[in-house]
Amino acid sequence: MTKLEGKVALVTGGARGIGRAICEAYAAAGAKVAVADLLEEDAKETATALAGTIGGGMAVAMDVADPSSITAGVAAVEEAWGGIDILVNNAGIFNMASIDRITFEDYRRQYDVNVAGTVFTAQAVVPSMRKRGGGVIVNFTSQAGRRGEPNITIYCSTKAAVISITQSLALELAGDNIRVNAIAPGVIDTPMWDLVDAQFAEYENKPKGQKKREVGTAVPLGRMGDPRDVAAPCVFLASDDARYITAQTLNVDGGNWMS
């Protein structure tokens, strides 16, 4: 499958979990993939693993909460490969806090990464896409952006913001032949969910691992998702198969949320 052959993709948070699965799927589909991550060594390892694929990869040190780091990372990809056709805004963080324990520092950090990171990475990449006659942006939200959840006020609100950002950017950039869509994963079995499980254990007084089992069995399809379950739709949205799709948020959650 070479649906993305000849394309250059930048994937933030690409070193592990869903991000790594996307990098692998994009490279297998023919794209050159820039693995952008704050975890530089992990990004290098993922990029090295792409060496035998059709597209191949390169590691890019990037902190999406730092505009100067975004600018430098995008410039490095443009210098190496001439431009960027596809941006996947996958980098994100999660933290739980009840209303009496929310701190301003945590509020700012989640918004800096999940919201500002999405906006300003797109801002940095759009000029390159315009020069190339168009492009694709895939933002990552969450089923938590579709509904409120107790003790996750800040995270849920950041992911709801990403859905709104996706719609607005899609309308703004349609004239530039830049499509903007989002993916809202459900419960996906990644290292991040081990962190989520540990925090639920504290707030719901459950043994570690119990929440993870509960959310998996509660999914209508009966299991947690695998990162590859998310990567395949991400390939679709970046390909010409989705050329008439923009401003949409695709639920990839085993049936947890029905649009």
C-alpha positions in Angstrom: 0.0 0.0 0.0 1.6 3.3 -1.1 -1.3 5.7 -0.6 1.1 8.4 0.7 4.0 7.8 -1.6 6.0 11.0 -2.3 4.5 12.8 0.7 6.4 14.2 3.7 4.7 13.9 7.0 5.4 15.4 10.4 4.0 13.5 13.4 4.2 15.2 16.8 4.4 12.9 19.8 5.6 10.3 17.3 8.1 8.4 19.5 5.7 6.1 21.4 2.1 4.7 21.5 -0.4 6.0 19.0 2.2 8.3 17.5 4.7 5.5 16.8 2.0 3.4 15.2 1.1 6.3 12.9 4.7 6.8 11.9 5.0 3.2 11.1 1.8 3.2 9.1 2.7 6.4 7.2 6.2 5.1 6.3 4.7 1.8 5.1 2.3 3.8 3.0 5.2 5.5 1.3 5.6 8.7 3.2 8.8 10.2 4.5 8.1 10.6 8.2 9.5 13.1 10.6 9.2 11.7 14.1 8.9 14.8 16.3 9.0 14.3 20.0 10.3 15.8 23.3 11.7 12.3 24.0 14.7 12.6 21.6 16.2 9.2 22.1 12.8 7.4 21.7 12.2 9.5 18.6 15.6 8.4 17.2 14.8 4.8 17.9 11.4 5.0 16.1 13.0 6.8 13.1 15.7 4.1 12.9 12.9 1.4 13.0 11.4 3.1 9.9 14.6 2.6 7.9 13.4 -0.5 6.1 10.1 0.9 5.1 9.2 2.5 1.7 9.3 6.1 3.0 11.8 6.0 5.9 12.1 8.5 8.7 14.0 11.1 10.6 13.9 12.2 14.3 13.1 15.7 15.2 13.5 17.2 18.7 10.4 19.2 19.3 8.5 20.5 22.4 5.1 21.6 21.1 4.7 23.9 24.1 7.7 26.0 23.0 7.1 28.0 19.8 10.8 28.3 19.1 11.2 24.5 19.3 8.3 24.1 16.8 9.9 26.6 14.4 13.2 24.9 14.6 11.7 21.4 14.1 9.7 22.4 11.1 12.7 24.1 9.6 14.8 21.0 10.0 12.2 18.9 8.1 11.9 21.5 5.3 15.7 21.6 5.0 16.0 17.8 4.8 13.0 17.1 2.6 11.9 20.3 0.9 8.6 20.8 2.6 5.7 19.2 4.5 2.5 17.7 3.1 1.0 16.2 6.1 0.9 17.2 9.8 -0.4 15.0 12.5 -0.9 16.9 15.8 -0.7 13.9 18.1 1.4 15.2 21.0 -0.7 15.5 24.2 -0.6 15.2 27.9 -3.2 14.1 30.5 -3.7 14.8 34.2 -6.6 14.3 36.6 -7.5 16.8 39.3 -10.8 17.4 41.2 -11.9 21.1 41.3 -10.3 21.6 44.7 -6.9 20.3 43.5 -6.6 21.9 40.1 -3.5 24.1 39.9 -2.9 27.0 37.6 0.4 25.4 36.6 -1.2 22.2 35.5 -4.0 24.1 33.7 -1.4 26.1 31.8 0.7 23.0 31.0 -2.2 21.0 29.5 -3.4 24.0 27.5 0.2 24.8 26.3 0.6 21.2 25.0 -2.8 20.1 23.9 -4.2 23.4 22.6 -1.4 25.8 21.8 0.7 23.0 20.5 -2.0 22.1 18.0 -2.5 25.7 16.9 1.1 26.8 16.6 2.4 23.6 15.0 -0.3 24.1 12.3 0.7 27.7 12.0 4.4 26.7 11.4 3.5 24.1 8.8 0.8 25.9 6.7 3.2 28.1 4.7 5.0 25.0 3.5 1.7 23.4 2.5 0.6 26.5 0.6 3.9 26.4 -1.4 3.2 22.8 -2.3 -0.3 23.5 -3.4 -2.1 22.0 -0.4 -1.8 19.5 2.4 -3.5 17.6 5.2 -3.7 18.3 8.9 -4.9 15.6 11.3 -5.5 16.8 14.9 -5.9 14.4 17.8 -8.7 15.0 20.2 -10.3 12.3 22.4 -13.7 10.9 23.3 -13.1 13.1 26.4 -13.6 16.0 24.1 -17.1 14.8 23.3 -18.3 14.9 26.9 -17.4 16.0 30.4 -16.0 13.6 32.8 -15.5 14.0 36.6 -12.1 15.0 37.8 -10.8 15.6 34.3 -12.2 19.1 33.7 -9.0 20.6 32.2 -8.1 17.6 29.9 -11.7 17.3 28.6 -11.8 21.0 27.9 -8.5 20.9 26.0 -9.8 18.1 23.8 -13.1 19.9 23.2 -11.1 22.9 22.1 -9.2 20.8 19.5 -12.5 19.8 17.9 -13.4 23.4 17.5 -10.0 24.4 16.3 -10.2 21.6 13.7 -13.5 23.0 12.3 -12.3 26.6 12.2 -9.0 25.8 10.6 -10.7 23.6 8.0 -12.9 26.4 6.9 -10.1 28.9 6.9 -7.7 26.8 4.9 -10.1 25.2 2.4 -9.2 27.7 -0.2 -5.6 26.7 0.1 -6.5 23.1 -0.6 -5.5 22.1 3.0 -7.9 19.7 4.6 -8.2 19.6 8.4 -9.8 16.8 10.2 -9.5 15.2 13.7 -9.5 11.8 15.2 -11.1 11.1 18.6 -9.7 7.9 20.0 -11.4 6.1 22.8 -9.5 3.9 25.3 -6.3 2.8 23.5 -3.8 0.5 25.1 -0.7 2.7 25.3 1.9 3.7 27.9 -0.3 6.8 28.6 -3.2 4.6 29.7 -1.0 3.1 32.4 -0.6 6.7 33.8 -4.3 7.3 33.4 -5.1 4.0 35.2 -2.8 4.9 38.1 -4.5 8.3 38.6 -8.0 6.6 38.5 -6.7 4.2 41.1 -6.1 7.1 43.4 -9.3 9.0 42.8 -11.6 6.0 42.7 -9.8 3.9 45.4 -9.2 1.0 43.1 -6.3 -1.4 42.7 -4.0 -0.5 39.8 -5.1 -2.2 36.6 -8.7 -2.4 37.6 -9.9 0.8 35.8 -8.0 -0.3 32.7 -9.9 -3.7 32.7 -13.2 -2.0 33.4 -13.0 0.5 30.5 -11.9 -2.2 28.1 -14.8 -4.5 28.9 -17.3 -1.5 28.8 -16.4 -0.8 25.1 -19.2 -2.1 22.8 -16.6 -4.0 20.8 -15.4 -5.5 24.0 -11.8 -4.4 24.2 -9.4 -1.5 24.5 -8.1 -0.3 21.1 -4.7 -1.1 19.8 -2.6 1.9 18.4 -2.8 0.3 15.0 -6.6 0.7 15.1 -6.0 4.4 15.2 -3.1 4.5 12.7 -5.1 3.0 9.8 -7.8 5.7 9.9 -5.1 8.3 10.1 -3.6 7.0 6.9 -7.0 7.2 5.3 -7.6 10.9 6.3 -4.2 11.8 4.9 -4.7 10.1 1.6 -6.6 11.0 -1.5 -9.3 8.5 -0.5 -10.4 11.3 1.9 -10.0 14.2 -0.6 -13.6 15.4 0.0 -13.5 15.2 3.8 -12.7 18.2 5.9 -13.8 19.8 9.2 -14.8 16.4 10.6 -13.9 14.5 13.8 -13.7 10.8 13.3 -14.5 8.6 16.4 -12.2 5.6 16.7 -13.4 4.2 20.0 -15.1 0.8 19.5 -18.6 2.4 19.7 -18.2 4.4 22.9 -19.5 7.6 21.3 -22.2 7.7 18.5 -22.2 10.8 16.4 
